[in-house]
């Protein structure tokens, strides 16, 4: 299956990166940076900030590749989690100045090569999540996307909706539990 | 707020919030300790991370500017020029589809151990090198070479010609002396590549690799 072969290739690149193989690290970057940069841009809404976050992210990958084999995550989830954490850290560090806003550079450049992400993430898993997200009420689904894709905190979500933080937290937790029950079906 | 949730639901929600970065530090820190101590919690956290990563599915790739990679390389590798795999070896590894590399255990200086998986046969060889005792042990751990063919092991120092370390056993383990050409200098193993090539039965007739690379790994010292 092409998907399994691509996942295997990414895992090999991560394993070789752990041994200091720069060519493997270059290949890993070429295959995955388009997806990770898109997530950083989604959270940070600024190319300058996303550039910095992506740099932090791949340095963490370079230094932490040796721990990949023991963490049990699929390769793209591991990479996306690192990228999102770097972007969120940067967003929180920037403070209130970095508000959700239109991207400061509207033109998106095409990726350098075929996107490995769609194949590697696991089409079934993604579509199960998509159908479960569709079962949530739209406001809750949108709020969850805001948290994941834009790094919104409970405080920001509460302010955006004009309700107390505890209310938002209870509401979103219910949505997460509904999502979990649906995905596990 | 969540008084009516059973404990499992409470944990499930906390794990999702943790994965999303929503927890205040006062709640995140004790949860992190619980996760470190409880493999079941860790597995449920991973399930959240996997599922939530699906939310990135809708994003279109965006190419980062080249200067980002340049900055990463400077920070990761400094000013040292990048060493790709050697010419013959590089082409062979690409052709073989990046076989090999299961694990390298770092033994002090003079002893090295690698496991190589031949991409053509799937055979797994466990190889131990003792540079002080001048000894190589190679063991077939699983699988078998293809009929009528042999996997031959090569020691390749940067810029050097491959040195044959002999053909891999068809069963069990073999022990042999390292050839004189393999340096005794313990500093040498940094950057040395071990590779398997696919050869006719009995090994290469020429003393140099004649077939494609089916596995490779780099010896490192730390």
HADDOCK unambig.tbl for C-alpha pairs under 7 A between the chains (distance, minus, plus):
assign (segid A and resid 22 and name CA) (segid B and resid 82 and name CA) 6.97 0.50 0.50
assign (segid A and resid 23 and name CA) (segid B and resid 84 and name CA) 5.87 0.50 0.50
assign (segid A and resid 34 and name CA) (segid B and resid 61 and name CA) 4.48 0.50 0.50
assign (segid A and resid 34 and name CA) (segid B and resid 62 and name CA) 4.75 0.50 0.50
assign (segid A and resid 34 and name CA) (segid B and resid 63 and name CA) 4.86 0.50 0.50
assign (segid A and resid 34 and name CA) (segid B and resid 64 and name CA) 6.63 0.50 0.50
assign (segid A and resid 35 and name CA) (segid B and resid 61 and name CA) 4.68 0.50 0.50
assign (segid A and resid 35 and name CA) (segid B and resid 62 and name CA) 6.67 0.50 0.50
assign (segid A and resid 37 and name CA) (segid B and resid 62 and name CA) 6.15 0.50 0.50
assign (segid A and resid 37 and name CA) (segid B and resid 64 and name CA) 6.26 0.50 0.50
assign (segid A and resid 38 and name CA) (segid B and resid 59 and name CA) 6.46 0.50 0.50
assign (segid A and resid 38 and name CA) (segid B and resid 60 and name CA) 6.68 0.50 0.50
assign (segid A and resid 38 and name CA) (segid B and resid 61 and name CA) 5.56 0.50 0.50
assign (segid A and resid 38 and name CA) (segid B and resid 62 and name CA) 5.24 0.50 0.50
assign (segid A and resid 39 and name CA) (segid B and resid 56 and name CA) 6.96 0.50 0.50
assign (segid A and resid 51 and name CA) (segid B and resid 68 and name CA) 6.23 0.50 0.50
assign (segid A and resid 55 and name CA) (segid B and resid 68 and name CA) 6.26 0.50 0.50
assign (segid A and resid 55 and name CA) (segid B and resid 72 and name CA) 5.63 0.50 0.50
assign (segid A and resid 59 and name CA) (segid B and resid 72 and name CA) 6.43 0.50 0.50
assign (segid A and resid 59 and name CA) (segid B and resid 76 and name CA) 6.58 0.50 0.50
assign (segid A and resid 73 and name CA) (segid B and resid 46 and name CA) 6.47 0.50 0.50
assign (segid A and resid 77 and name CA) (segid B and resid 49 and name CA) 6.87 0.50 0.50
assign (segid A and resid 77 and name CA) (segid B and resid 50 and name CA) 5.72 0.50 0.50
assign (segid A and resid 77 and name CA) (segid B and resid 53 and name CA) 5.80 0.50 0.50
assign (segid A and resid 80 and name CA) (segid B and resid 53 and name CA) 6.72 0.50 0.50
assign (segid A and resid 108 and name CA) (segid B and resid 62 and name CA) 5.98 0.50 0.50
assign (segid A and resid 109 and name CA) (segid B and resid 62 and name CA) 5.77 0.50 0.50
assign (segid A and resid 109 and name CA) (segid B and resid 63 and name CA) 5.77 0.50 0.50
assign (segid A and resid 110 and name CA) (segid B and resid 62 and name CA) 6.04 0.50 0.50
assign (segid A and resid 110 and name CA) (segid B and resid 63 and name CA) 6.04 0.50 0.50
assign (segid A and resid 111 and name CA) (segid B and resid 61 and name CA) 5.72 0.50 0.50
assign (segid A and resid 111 and name CA) (segid B and resid 62 and name CA) 5.36 0.50 0.50
assign (segid A and resid 111 and name CA) (segid B and resid 63 and name CA) 4.48 0.50 0.50
assign (segid A and resid 112 and name CA) (segid B and resid 63 and name CA) 6.21 0.50 0.50
assign (segid A and resid 118 and name CA) (segid B and resid 57 and name CA) 6.81 0.50 0.50
assign (segid A and resid 126 and name CA) (segid B and resid 54 and name CA) 4.82 0.50 0.50
assign (segid A and resid 126 and name CA) (segid B and resid 57 and name CA) 6.85 0.50 0.50
assign (segid A and resid 129 and name CA) (segid B and resid 51 and name CA) 6.62 0.50 0.50
assign (segid A and resid 129 and name CA) (segid B and resid 54 and name CA) 6.59 0.50 0.50
assign (segid A and resid 148 and name CA) (segid B and resid 20 and name CA) 6.40 0.50 0.50
assign (segid A and resid 153 and name CA) (segid B and resid 22 and name CA) 6.00 0.50 0.50
assign (segid A and resid 154 and name CA) (segid B and resid 22 and name CA) 6.62 0.50 0.50
assign (segid A and resid 170 and name CA) (segid B and resid 1 and name CA) 6.23 0.50 0.50
assign (segid A and resid 173 and name CA) (segid B and resid 13 and name CA) 5.71 0.50 0.50
assign (segid A and resid 176 and name CA) (segid B and resid 13 and name CA) 6.50 0.50 0.50
assign (segid A and resid 177 and name CA) (segid B and resid 13 and name CA) 6.32 0.50 0.50
